[in-house]
Amino acid sequence: MNRTVKILHLAALTAAAALFLATTTDVAAQTSRNCGPREAVVTRLTEGYGETRQSMGIGANNAIVEVFASDQTGSWTITVTAPGGLTCLVASGQAFEELAEALPVNESDA
């Protein structure tokens, strides 16, 4: 997968994570179940689900957004880590695939 495609995918995932966080009404209640120290979260994803980091970027308020996935099972998880080190799970699912889609050709000169 080329760098441009990875950046576009990460931007879309970052936007989805930011939207999720912005629309959550009771973040404090969710963080107690879905958040923890980054090292513990990454260890759980690696040892429990076989997921490794596939991409990362900086989101709103300097949060680090990461996508973890397993090549063997297709499971995936999106995490957001706050500058203080607290990592929260924002989404997860199945059937992860790497894509290498080309950008559409813009035929206008404007």
C-alpha positions as a LaTeX table, in Angstrom:
\begin{tabular}{lrrr}
\hline
Residue & $x$ (\AA) & $y$ (\AA) & $z$ (\AA) \\
\hline
Met1 & 0.00 & 0.00 & 0.00 \\
Asn2 & 1.52 & 3.33 & $-0.96$ \\
Arg3 & 2.02 & 6.20 & 1.48 \\
Thr4 & $-0.72$ & 8.44 & 0.02 \\
Val5 & $-3.36$ & 5.73 & 0.36 \\
Lys6 & $-2.30$ & 4.99 & 3.93 \\
Ile7 & $-2.55$ & 8.70 & 4.78 \\
Leu8 & $-6.03$ & 8.90 & 3.26 \\
His9 & $-7.18$ & 5.83 & 5.18 \\
Leu10 & $-5.74$ & 7.17 & 8.43 \\
Ala11 & $-7.42$ & 10.55 & 7.83 \\
Ala12 & $-10.78$ & 8.85 & 7.36 \\
Leu13 & $-10.30$ & 6.76 & 10.49 \\
Thr14 & $-9.18$ & 9.83 & 12.45 \\
Ala15 & $-12.28$ & 11.72 & 11.37 \\
Ala16 & $-14.46$ & 8.77 & 12.40 \\
Ala17 & $-12.77$ & 8.55 & 15.79 \\
Ala18 & $-13.05$ & 12.30 & 16.36 \\
Leu19 & $-16.73$ & 12.21 & 15.40 \\
Phe20 & $-17.30$ & 9.30 & 17.77 \\
Leu21 & $-15.60$ & 11.12 & 20.65 \\
Ala22 & $-17.42$ & 14.38 & 19.91 \\
Thr23 & $-20.84$ & 12.73 & 19.88 \\
Thr24 & $-20.35$ & 10.63 & 22.99 \\
Thr25 & $-22.40$ & 12.16 & 25.78 \\
Asp26 & $-20.98$ & 10.27 & 28.74 \\
Val27 & $-17.27$ & 9.89 & 28.06 \\
Ala28 & $-16.42$ & 9.49 & 31.77 \\
Ala29 & $-18.61$ & 6.40 & 32.08 \\
Gln30 & $-17.09$ & 4.84 & 28.97 \\
Thr31 & $-13.47$ & 5.55 & 29.84 \\
Ser32 & $-13.62$ & 3.38 & 32.95 \\
Arg33 & $-14.35$ & 0.31 & 30.78 \\
Asn34 & $-12.63$ & 1.15 & 27.49 \\
Cys35 & $-9.49$ & 3.00 & 28.58 \\
Gly36 & $-6.24$ & 2.21 & 30.31 \\
Pro37 & $-2.51$ & 2.79 & 30.24 \\
Arg38 & $-1.24$ & 2.52 & 26.65 \\
Glu39 & 1.22 & $-0.26$ & 27.41 \\
Ala40 & $-1.52$ & $-2.43$ & 28.96 \\
Val41 & $-3.93$ & $-1.80$ & 26.06 \\
Val42 & $-1.31$ & $-2.61$ & 23.40 \\
Thr43 & $-0.26$ & $-5.76$ & 25.29 \\
Arg44 & $-3.89$ & $-6.90$ & 25.43 \\
Leu45 & $-4.40$ & $-6.28$ & 21.71 \\
Thr46 & $-1.18$ & $-8.11$ & 20.83 \\
Glu47 & $-1.44$ & $-11.08$ & 23.17 \\
Gly48 & $-5.23$ & $-11.44$ & 23.26 \\
Tyr49 & $-6.10$ & $-10.75$ & 19.63 \\
Gly50 & $-2.83$ & $-11.02$ & 17.67 \\
Glu51 & $-3.20$ & $-7.40$ & 16.51 \\
Thr52 & $-0.26$ & $-5.19$ & 15.62 \\
Arg53 & $-0.17$ & $-1.50$ & 14.77 \\
Gln54 & $-0.96$ & $-0.94$ & 11.09 \\
Ser55 & $-1.11$ & 2.86 & 10.97 \\
Met56 & $-1.10$ & 5.94 & 13.17 \\
Gly57 & $-1.52$ & 9.69 & 13.10 \\
Ile58 & $-2.19$ & 12.77 & 15.19 \\
Gly59 & $-5.83$ & 13.64 & 15.78 \\
Ala60 & $-7.65$ & 16.45 & 17.56 \\
Asn61 & $-5.98$ & 17.93 & 20.65 \\
Asn62 & $-2.70$ & 16.13 & 19.83 \\
Ala63 & $-4.22$ & 12.71 & 20.49 \\
Ile64 & $-2.55$ & 9.77 & 18.78 \\
Val65 & $-4.95$ & 7.68 & 16.69 \\
Glu66 & $-3.77$ & 4.14 & 15.91 \\
Val67 & $-5.20$ & 1.24 & 13.96 \\
Phe68 & $-4.28$ & $-2.26$ & 15.13 \\
Ala69 & $-5.18$ & $-5.35$ & 13.12 \\
Ser70 & $-4.45$ & $-9.06$ & 12.80 \\
Asp71 & $-3.40$ & $-10.47$ & 9.43 \\
Gln72 & $-4.47$ & $-13.95$ & 10.57 \\
Thr73 & $-7.97$ & $-13.26$ & 11.94 \\
Gly74 & $-8.88$ & $-9.96$ & 10.28 \\
Ser75 & $-9.84$ & $-8.38$ & 13.61 \\
Trp76 & $-9.10$ & $-4.66$ & 13.98 \\
Thr77 & $-9.18$ & $-2.00$ & 16.70 \\
Ile78 & $-8.91$ & 1.79 & 16.61 \\
Thr79 & $-7.41$ & 3.45 & 19.68 \\
Val80 & $-6.98$ & 7.08 & 20.71 \\
Thr81 & $-4.23$ & 8.00 & 23.17 \\
Ala82 & $-4.46$ & 11.33 & 24.99 \\
Pro83 & $-1.30$ & 13.38 & 25.62 \\
Gly84 & $-1.40$ & 12.18 & 29.26 \\
Gly85 & $-0.99$ & 8.56 & 28.15 \\
Leu86 & $-4.54$ & 7.24 & 28.64 \\
Thr87 & $-5.49$ & 5.00 & 25.69 \\
Cys88 & $-9.13$ & 4.40 & 24.80 \\
Leu89 & $-10.68$ & 1.87 & 22.44 \\
Val90 & $-13.01$ & 3.70 & 20.04 \\
Ala91 & $-13.97$ & 1.02 & 17.53 \\
Ser92 & $-13.28$ & $-2.60$ & 16.64 \\
Gly93 & $-14.48$ & $-5.15$ & 14.15 \\
Gln94 & $-13.66$ & $-7.91$ & 11.69 \\
Ala95 & $-12.56$ & $-8.34$ & 8.07 \\
Phe96 & $-9.67$ & $-5.86$ & 8.06 \\
Glu97 & $-8.06$ & $-5.44$ & 4.65 \\
Glu98 & $-5.29$ & $-3.24$ & 3.34 \\
Leu99 & $-6.42$ & $-1.35$ & 0.28 \\
Ala100 & $-4.45$ & 0.41 & $-2.42$ \\
Glu101 & $-7.12$ & 2.46 & $-4.15$ \\
Ala102 & $-6.08$ & 5.19 & $-6.54$ \\
Leu103 & $-7.39$ & 8.71 & $-6.14$ \\
Pro104 & $-10.05$ & 9.68 & $-8.67$ \\
Val105 & $-8.78$ & 11.71 & $-11.61$ \\
Asn106 & $-9.88$ & 15.33 & $-11.45$ \\
Glu107 & $-10.57$ & 16.40 & $-15.02$ \\
Ser108 & $-11.23$ & 20.07 & $-14.32$ \\
Asp109 & $-8.47$ & 22.69 & $-14.46$ \\
Ala110 & $-9.91$ & 24.72 & $-11.58$ \\
\hline
\end{tabular}
